[in-house]
């Protein structure tokens, strides 16, 4: 029986490895896997649609969907998640130790629609009570000049925002031109004139999760819309395979028999994750992720990344929103 042959571009994750290697097959599909840096995947997939299936920035995806663009359709398979207290950077010695101190200051972002920045601005507005209109915003590359926005924005009235294509956030932090940077990728001089606002970020992030139930989703798995329209069965088959690969990864990293990665105490760390997040500590699907999805979609709308307020049900295909029962 002939199978659908599709290319897939992913970062090198343990929780997707079994799909990429074929150890866990996607029923009806012959995959051509490509492992690339995430920035390259995002650029080539978002701009040129070079792959059939790929990892995608959640922020850019919801921006597209809010504009009525369904050329890419994401599944609730969340390949990367990260809390963002750790991704707020300041100049060493500047005395900035809390987000509330950024009121009236200038803050840089690599892109307004970068997913990490959406969450960081959510922290600023919703946890620290600083309106985004009371900050001057600058967009520039993190370590090299020339980075630009990839999606159309509808910025809030009164927001002060400018692009600096000839500069980079790393240098602007060191010079004092910006007080802070919100960035998923650390500035080049972290530890050499640049530091995290919150060195104790892990403690703060755990407290934030306990308070809000939000475990930030960064990247989703997306399929070209024309392929999913022609083969609607593909959505659930992909979802099942990636769920099985994630479950296998958790089991592997929880095994104390042998080290499955070059780190000590992995099994103990997995036990800690279960204590905080539950047995499935990296959940896929809408239900267990609703607090995170609702919060992110609200932030994206308030910040002008989305042109309208979306619901989780309208951004994922109906084929993966329920399953059969026996």
C-alpha positions as CSV (number, residue, x, y, z in Angstrom):
1,X,0.0,0.0,0.0
2,X,1.4,3.4,-1.0
3,X,1.9,5.9,1.8
4,X,1.7,9.7,1.9
5,X,5.3,11.0,1.6
6,X,5.8,14.2,3.6
7,X,8.8,16.3,4.8
8,X,9.0,17.3,8.4
9,X,11.4,19.8,10.0
10,X,12.0,19.7,13.8
11,X,14.6,20.6,16.4
12,X,16.6,17.7,17.9
13,X,14.2,16.9,20.8
14,X,14.2,13.7,22.7
15,X,10.4,13.8,22.9
16,X,10.1,13.8,19.1
17,X,13.1,11.5,18.3
18,X,11.0,8.3,18.0
19,X,8.9,9.8,15.3
20,X,11.8,11.3,13.4
21,X,13.7,8.0,13.4
22,X,10.6,6.0,12.5
23,X,10.7,4.0,15.8
24,X,7.1,5.2,16.2
25,X,5.5,5.4,12.8
26,X,2.8,7.8,11.7
27,X,0.1,5.6,10.2
28,X,-0.3,6.1,6.5
29,X,2.8,8.4,6.2
30,X,6.4,8.0,5.1
31,X,8.2,10.9,6.7
32,X,11.3,12.6,5.4
33,X,12.8,14.1,8.6
34,X,15.0,17.3,8.7
35,X,16.7,18.4,11.9
36,X,17.5,22.2,11.8
37,X,17.9,25.1,14.1
38,X,14.5,26.4,15.2
39,X,15.1,29.9,13.8
40,X,15.9,28.5,10.4
41,X,12.8,26.2,10.5
42,X,10.5,29.1,11.4
43,X,12.0,31.4,8.7
44,X,11.8,28.8,5.9
45,X,8.4,27.4,6.9
46,X,6.7,30.7,7.7
47,X,8.1,32.6,4.7
48,X,8.3,30.0,2.0
49,X,6.3,27.0,3.2
50,X,9.2,24.8,2.3
51,X,8.2,21.8,4.5
52,X,5.0,19.8,4.7
53,X,5.1,19.6,8.5
54,X,7.2,21.7,10.8
55,X,7.8,23.2,14.2
56,X,6.3,26.7,14.3
57,X,6.3,29.7,16.6
58,X,3.0,29.8,18.5
59,X,2.9,33.6,18.3
60,X,3.3,33.7,14.6
61,X,0.7,31.0,14.2
62,X,-2.0,32.7,16.1
63,X,-1.2,36.0,14.4
64,X,-1.9,34.2,11.0
65,X,-5.1,32.6,12.3
66,X,-6.5,35.9,13.6
67,X,-6.1,37.3,10.1
68,X,-8.1,34.4,8.6
69,X,-5.1,32.7,7.1
70,X,-5.4,28.9,7.3
71,X,-2.4,28.1,5.0
72,X,-0.8,26.6,8.1
73,X,-2.8,24.5,10.6
74,X,-1.3,23.6,14.0
75,X,-2.0,20.6,16.1
76,X,-2.1,20.8,19.9
77,X,1.4,19.1,20.0
78,X,3.5,21.5,22.0
79,X,7.1,20.8,21.1
80,X,8.8,23.5,23.2
81,X,7.6,25.1,26.5
82,X,9.5,27.5,28.8
83,X,8.8,29.9,31.6
84,X,9.9,33.4,30.8
85,X,11.1,34.9,34.1
86,X,14.5,33.5,32.9
87,X,14.5,35.5,29.6
88,X,14.4,39.0,30.9
89,X,17.9,40.6,30.6
90,X,19.4,43.8,32.0
91,X,22.8,45.5,32.2
92,X,24.9,44.4,35.1
93,X,25.0,46.9,37.9
94,X,21.9,48.8,36.6
95,X,20.0,48.0,39.8
96,X,16.9,46.6,38.0
97,X,15.6,43.7,40.0
98,X,11.9,43.7,39.3
99,X,9.6,44.2,36.2
100,X,7.8,47.0,37.9
101,X,10.9,49.1,37.6
102,X,10.6,49.1,33.8
103,X,7.8,51.7,34.0
104,X,9.0,54.6,32.0
105,X,12.0,52.7,30.6
106,X,13.0,51.5,27.2
107,X,12.8,47.7,26.5
108,X,13.9,45.8,23.5
109,X,12.4,42.7,21.8
110,X,13.7,40.7,18.8
111,X,10.2,40.7,17.4
112,X,6.9,42.0,18.9
113,X,5.3,38.7,17.8
114,X,8.0,36.4,19.2
115,X,6.2,34.0,21.5
116,X,8.5,34.5,24.4
117,X,8.1,38.2,24.3
118,X,4.3,37.9,24.3
119,X,4.5,35.9,27.6
120,X,7.1,38.4,29.1
121,X,4.9,41.3,28.3
122,X,2.0,39.4,29.9
123,X,4.1,39.1,33.0
124,X,4.8,42.9,32.9
125,X,1.2,43.9,32.4
126,X,-0.7,41.2,34.4
127,X,1.7,40.3,37.2
128,X,3.5,43.6,37.7
129,X,0.7,46.0,36.7
130,X,2.8,48.0,34.3
131,X,0.7,49.1,31.2
132,X,2.5,48.4,28.0
133,X,1.9,52.0,27.0
134,X,4.1,53.2,29.9
135,X,7.2,51.6,28.3
136,X,9.1,52.6,25.2
137,X,9.6,49.6,22.9
138,X,12.4,48.9,20.5
139,X,12.7,46.0,18.0
140,X,16.1,44.7,16.9
141,X,18.0,41.5,16.4
142,X,19.4,39.9,19.6
143,X,23.0,39.6,18.6
144,X,23.1,40.8,15.0
145,X,21.4,43.7,13.3
146,X,18.8,43.4,10.5
147,X,16.0,41.3,12.1
148,X,12.5,42.4,11.2
149,X,8.9,41.5,12.1
150,X,7.4,38.6,10.1
151,X,3.6,39.3,10.7
152,X,1.3,42.2,10.4
153,X,0.6,43.9,13.8
154,X,-2.3,45.9,15.1
155,X,-0.6,47.7,18.0
156,X,-2.6,49.1,20.9
157,X,-3.4,52.8,20.8
158,X,-0.8,54.9,22.6
159,X,2.0,52.2,22.3
160,X,5.4,53.6,21.5
161,X,7.3,51.2,19.3
162,X,10.1,51.6,16.8
163,X,12.4,49.3,14.8
164,X,16.2,49.7,14.9
165,X,17.4,47.6,12.0
166,X,21.0,48.8,12.3
167,X,21.4,47.8,15.9
168,X,21.2,44.7,18.1
169,X,19.8,44.3,21.6
170,X,23.1,43.0,23.0
171,X,24.9,46.2,22.2
172,X,22.0,48.4,23.2
173,X,21.9,46.8,26.6
174,X,25.6,47.2,27.2
175,X,25.4,50.9,26.2
176,X,22.4,51.6,28.3
177,X,20.3,52.6,25.3
178,X,17.7,50.0,26.5
179,X,17.1,49.1,30.1
180,X,16.0,45.5,29.5
181,X,15.5,43.0,26.7
182,X,12.9,40.3,26.5
183,X,14.3,37.5,24.4
184,X,14.1,33.7,24.0
185,X,17.7,33.5,23.0
186,X,20.2,35.0,25.5
187,X,22.2,38.1,24.5
188,X,25.8,37.2,23.5
189,X,27.3,39.0,26.5
190,X,25.2,37.3,29.2
191,X,27.7,37.0,32.1
192,X,29.9,39.7,30.7
193,X,28.1,43.0,31.4
194,X,24.6,41.5,30.9
195,X,22.7,39.5,33.5
196,X,19.2,38.1,34.1
197,X,16.8,40.3,36.0
198,X,15.8,37.3,38.1
199,X,18.8,35.0,38.9
200,X,16.4,33.0,41.0
201,X,14.0,32.5,38.1
202,X,13.3,28.8,38.7
203,X,11.8,29.6,42.1
204,X,9.7,32.4,40.7
205,X,8.6,30.3,37.8
206,X,7.4,27.5,40.0
207,X,5.5,30.0,42.2
208,X,4.0,31.5,39.0
209,X,2.7,28.1,37.8
210,X,1.2,27.3,41.2
211,X,-0.6,30.7,41.2
212,X,-1.8,30.7,37.6
213,X,-1.7,27.2,36.1
214,X,0.2,28.6,33.1
215,X,3.1,26.5,31.7
216,X,4.0,28.6,28.7
217,X,3.8,27.0,25.2
218,X,6.4,28.2,22.8
219,X,6.3,26.0,19.7
220,X,3.5,24.0,18.0
221,X,3.6,21.3,15.3
222,X,2.0,22.7,12.1
223,X,0.9,21.2,8.8
224,X,0.4,23.0,5.5
225,X,-3.3,23.6,5.3
226,X,-3.7,22.3,1.8
227,X,-2.3,18.9,2.8
228,X,-4.6,18.6,5.9
229,X,-7.6,19.6,3.8
230,X,-6.9,16.8,1.3
231,X,-6.0,14.3,4.0
232,X,-8.0,15.2,7.2
233,X,-7.0,11.8,8.8
234,X,-3.5,13.0,9.0
235,X,-4.2,15.3,12.0
236,X,-5.1,12.5,14.4
237,X,-2.4,10.2,13.1
238,X,0.3,12.8,13.7
239,X,-1.2,13.6,17.1
240,X,-1.2,10.0,18.2
241,X,2.4,9.4,17.0
242,X,3.8,12.5,18.7
243,X,1.9,11.7,21.9
244,X,3.4,8.2,21.9
245,X,6.9,9.6,21.3
246,X,6.5,12.1,24.1
247,X,5.3,9.4,26.5
248,X,8.2,7.2,25.5
249,X,10.6,10.0,26.2
250,X,9.2,10.6,29.6
251,X,9.5,6.9,30.5
252,X,13.1,6.8,29.1
253,X,14.2,9.8,31.1
254,X,12.6,8.5,34.2
255,X,14.5,5.2,34.1
256,X,17.1,4.9,36.8
257,X,18.7,1.8,35.2
258,X,21.0,3.8,32.9
259,X,21.7,7.4,32.0
260,X,19.7,8.3,28.9
261,X,21.2,11.8,28.7
262,X,24.6,13.1,30.0
263,X,23.1,14.5,33.2
264,X,23.0,13.3,36.8
265,X,19.7,12.9,38.7
266,X,17.4,12.8,35.7
267,X,15.0,10.4,37.3
268,X,14.8,12.6,40.4
269,X,14.1,15.6,38.3
270,X,11.3,13.7,36.5
271,X,9.8,12.9,39.9
272,X,10.0,16.6,40.8
273,X,8.2,17.4,37.5
274,X,5.4,15.0,38.4
275,X,5.1,16.5,41.8
276,X,4.5,19.9,40.3
277,X,2.7,19.2,37.0
278,X,1.2,15.8,37.5
279,X,1.9,12.4,35.9
280,X,1.7,13.8,32.4
281,X,4.0,16.7,33.0
282,X,4.3,17.8,29.3
283,X,0.7,17.5,28.2
284,X,-0.7,17.8,24.7
285,X,-4.3,18.6,23.7
286,X,-6.6,21.5,24.6
287,X,-8.1,20.3,28.0
288,X,-5.0,20.1,30.2
289,X,-3.5,23.2,28.6
290,X,-6.6,25.5,28.7
291,X,-5.2,28.0,31.3
292,X,-2.1,28.5,29.2
293,X,-3.9,28.7,25.9
294,X,-6.5,31.1,27.2
295,X,-3.9,33.4,28.8
296,X,-1.7,33.4,25.7
297,X,-4.5,34.2,23.3
298,X,-5.6,37.0,25.6
299,X,-2.1,38.4,25.8
300,X,-1.7,38.2,22.0
301,X,-4.9,40.0,21.4
302,X,-4.2,42.7,24.0
303,X,-0.7,43.3,22.5
304,X,-1.9,43.5,18.9
305,X,-0.2,40.3,17.7
306,X,-3.7,38.9,17.0
307,X,-6.3,41.1,15.3
308,X,-9.1,39.4,17.3
309,X,-9.5,37.3,20.4
310,X,-9.3,33.7,19.4
311,X,-10.4,30.6,21.3
312,X,-8.4,27.3,21.6
313,X,-11.1,25.4,19.7
314,X,-10.8,27.6,16.6
315,X,-7.0,27.3,16.2
316,X,-6.7,23.5,16.2
317,X,-8.5,21.1,13.8
318,X,-11.7,19.5,15.1
319,X,-10.3,16.0,14.2
320,X,-8.0,16.2,17.3
321,X,-10.4,17.7,19.7
322,X,-12.1,14.5,20.6
323,X,-11.5,10.8,20.3
324,X,-13.4,7.5,20.4
325,X,-14.2,5.7,23.6
326,X,-14.4,1.9,24.2
